[in-house]
């Protein structure tokens, strides 16, 4: 079941007044996947499953490093270059340009989309409310994100367990083909204010989202800033 909430869209004046924000049930990591692979009856041991996975990663990395796109039933990868080139003979400059990897689901997941059943849920009274994203480096409020800089998020019911990968502060790209960014480094986590260190972030528009757990420790509660934030190239 794919749970989502509806948030008012303050960025449009048309009929599209609300947008859907998915509230993931949780996150499964490599250990969870390996445990399922070696489940009783599969005939696989954990070392074997891990070895297969590692060899797959090595093979994909090899072909990507040689400039190839990689297409598998699981996932498709291709590299791209971001940044500005100012003339026809301009060369790649690591200070102005970056190599990015883009991925899309492979063919094995085409039928899976029909099996995922969306369910709208109400925003819990325990949900965090995000009112301000203060970017310290640019000295702006609810406007910019400085890649690698320092920021403060203000609101209510913001406190979370940073060691729980499902909780925390996330930057969700408006371009849904890009992966969301989870903030990993925090200096202070309080119910009304969080101080954080931003990682390197690709240029684009993002929505700042805070995810916490309800009083029962199970329900995932979500709150998002009502305006988008921009990172310059």
C-alpha positions in Angstrom: 0.0 0.0 0.0 1.4 3.4 -1.0 0.2 6.0 1.4 0.1 9.6 0.5 -1.2 12.9 1.8 -2.5 15.9 -0.2 -0.7 19.3 0.3 -1.9 22.6 -0.9 0.1 23.8 -3.9 1.0 27.4 -3.3 3.1 27.6 -6.5 0.2 27.5 -9.0 -2.8 29.6 -9.7 -4.6 27.1 -11.9 -6.9 24.3 -11.0 -4.1 22.0 -9.7 -4.5 23.3 -6.1 -3.1 20.2 -4.3 -0.2 17.9 -4.8 0.4 14.3 -3.5 3.3 13.7 -1.2 4.1 10.0 -0.6 4.7 9.0 3.0 6.8 5.8 2.7 6.1 3.0 5.1 9.8 2.7 5.8 13.1 1.8 4.2 14.5 -1.6 3.5 18.3 -1.9 3.2 20.7 -4.4 1.7 20.6 -6.6 4.8 16.8 -6.9 4.5 17.2 -7.9 0.8 19.9 -10.4 1.6 17.7 -12.0 4.3 14.9 -12.4 1.8 17.2 -13.9 -0.8 18.5 -16.6 1.6 15.0 -17.4 3.0 14.4 -21.0 3.6 14.0 -23.0 0.4 16.1 -20.7 -1.8 19.3 -22.7 -1.5 21.4 -19.6 -1.2 23.7 -18.8 1.7 24.3 -15.2 2.9 28.0 -15.2 1.6 26.8 -16.4 -1.8 24.0 -13.8 -2.0 26.4 -11.1 -1.0 29.0 -12.3 -3.5 26.5 -12.2 -6.3 25.4 -8.7 -5.4 29.0 -7.5 -5.1 29.9 -9.0 -8.5 26.9 -7.4 -10.1 27.9 -4.0 -8.6 31.5 -4.4 -9.9 30.3 -5.3 -13.4 27.9 -2.3 -13.6 30.6 0.0 -12.2 33.1 -1.2 -14.8 31.0 -0.5 -17.8 29.8 2.9 -16.5 33.4 3.9 -15.9 34.1 3.1 -19.6 31.4 5.5 -20.7 28.7 2.9 -21.5 25.1 3.1 -20.5 23.9 0.0 -18.6 20.5 -1.5 -19.1 19.3 -4.4 -17.0 15.9 -5.8 -16.1 16.4 -4.3 -12.6 17.6 -0.8 -13.4 19.0 1.4 -16.2 21.9 3.7 -15.7 23.4 6.4 -17.8 25.9 9.2 -17.2 25.2 12.9 -17.9 27.2 16.1 -17.5 25.8 19.2 -15.7 27.1 22.8 -15.7 27.4 25.6 -18.2 29.6 25.6 -21.3 30.3 29.1 -22.6 31.6 28.4 -26.1 31.8 25.6 -28.7 35.4 24.7 -27.7 34.9 24.9 -24.0 36.3 21.9 -22.2 35.1 20.0 -19.1 36.2 21.8 -16.0 35.6 20.0 -12.6 35.1 23.3 -10.9 32.2 24.2 -13.2 30.9 20.8 -14.4 29.9 17.5 -12.8 29.4 14.0 -14.0 26.0 12.7 -12.8 24.5 9.2 -12.9 20.9 8.9 -13.7 18.8 5.8 -13.2 15.3 4.5 -14.1 13.6 1.3 -13.2 14.2 -1.7 -15.5 11.6 -3.7 -17.4 11.0 -6.1 -14.5 9.2 -3.3 -12.7 6.8 -2.3 -15.5 4.0 -4.6 -14.2 4.8 -3.7 -10.5 3.3 -0.2 -10.9 -0.1 -1.8 -11.5 0.2 -3.7 -8.3 1.0 -0.7 -6.1 -2.3 0.5 -4.6 -2.2 4.2 -3.5 -4.1 5.1 -0.3 -4.8 8.7 0.8 -4.3 9.3 4.5 -5.0 12.3 6.7 -2.2 14.4 8.0 -1.8 13.4 11.6 -2.0 16.0 14.4 1.4 14.8 15.3 2.8 15.7 12.0 5.7 18.2 11.9 5.0 21.7 10.6 7.8 23.3 8.6 7.6 27.1 8.5 11.2 28.3 7.7 14.3 27.1 5.9 17.1 29.5 6.7 20.1 29.2 4.5 23.0 30.6 6.6 25.5 31.0 3.7 23.2 33.1 1.5 21.3 34.6 4.5 18.0 33.8 2.9 14.7 32.5 4.3 12.6 30.0 2.3 14.5 30.8 -1.0 17.9 29.1 -1.5 19.9 26.1 -0.6 23.7 26.5 -0.5 25.3 23.2 -1.5 27.6 22.0 1.3 26.5 24.9 3.5 24.8 25.3 6.8 21.0 25.7 7.4 18.3 25.9 10.0 14.8 24.5 9.8 12.1 26.0 12.0 8.6 24.9 12.8 6.8 22.7 15.3 7.1 19.0 16.3 10.3 18.7 14.3 12.2 16.4 16.7 13.2 13.0 15.2 15.7 10.1 15.7 18.5 10.8 13.2 19.6 7.1 13.4 16.3 6.0 12.0 16.7 6.2 8.2 13.0 6.7 7.7 13.1 9.9 9.8 14.9 13.1 9.3 15.0 16.1 7.0 14.8 15.3 3.3 15.1 17.5 0.2 12.8 16.2 -2.5 13.5 17.4 -6.0 10.6 18.9 -7.9 11.9 16.9 -10.8 10.6 13.5 -9.6 13.1 11.6 -11.8 15.9 12.7 -9.4 16.5 11.0 -6.1 15.6 12.7 -2.8 18.5 13.8 -0.5 18.5 12.8 3.1 20.4 15.1 5.4 22.9 13.1 7.5 24.7 15.7 9.7 22.9 17.6 12.4 24.3 20.0 15.1 21.1 20.4 17.0 17.6 18.7 16.9 14.9 20.4 18.9 11.1 20.3 18.5 11.0 23.8 17.1 14.4 24.2 15.4 17.0 21.9 13.7 20.5 22.9 12.8 22.1 20.9 9.9 25.0 20.6 7.5 24.0 20.4 3.9 25.7 17.8 1.6 26.7 18.5 -2.0 23.4 19.1 -3.8 22.7 19.2 -7.6 21.3 22.3 -9.1 17.5 22.4 -9.1 14.3 23.0 -7.1 13.6 21.1 -3.9 10.9 20.7 -1.3 12.1 20.5 2.3 10.3 17.7 4.1 10.6 16.5 7.7 9.6 13.0 8.7 9.1 11.9 12.3 7.4 9.0 14.1 4.2 9.4 16.0 3.8 8.8 19.7 3.3 5.1 19.1 6.7 4.9 17.3 5.2 3.3 14.3 3.3 5.8 12.3 5.4 8.0 10.0 4.4 11.7 10.2 5.4 14.1 7.4 5.4 17.9 7.1 6.8 20.0 4.2 7.7 23.6 3.6 5.0 25.3 1.5 7.5 26.9 -0.9 10.2 25.4 -3.1 13.9 26.0 -2.5 16.5 26.5 -5.3 20.1 25.4 -5.6 22.2 27.3 -8.1 24.6 25.5 -10.5 
